[in-house]
């Protein structure tokens, strides 16, 4: 039978997950609102 307490003690998170999490949280991505604001700004200047 699986000893869950022992397995939890041995658990180490994958570095890939940590790296992906950092990339997601530290990336400044434009959302739809930013894109619409940029389009409106371009339309006003033309």
C-alpha positions, -999 to 999 in steps of 0.1 A, spaced: 0 0 0 12 36 -7 24 56 23 12 90 13 31 108 41 64 93 29 56 102 -7 48 138 2 81 141 21 100 129 -10 81 152 -34 100 180 -51 83 203 -76 94 202 -112 117 230 -122 98 233 -154 67 242 -135 85 269 -115 101 283 -146 67 284 -164 51 301 -134 78 328 -134 74 334 -171 37 337 -169 37 361 -139 66 383 -150 55 388 -186 38 420 -195 13 408 -221 -12 431 -238 -48 422 -233 -78 431 -254 -82 464 -237 -46 474 -244 -50 465 -280 -83 485 -284 -67 515 -267 -38 513 -292 -62 511 -322 -82 540 -310 -51 561 -304 -39 553 -340 -73 562 -354 -73 595 -336 -38 604 -348 -47 597 -385 
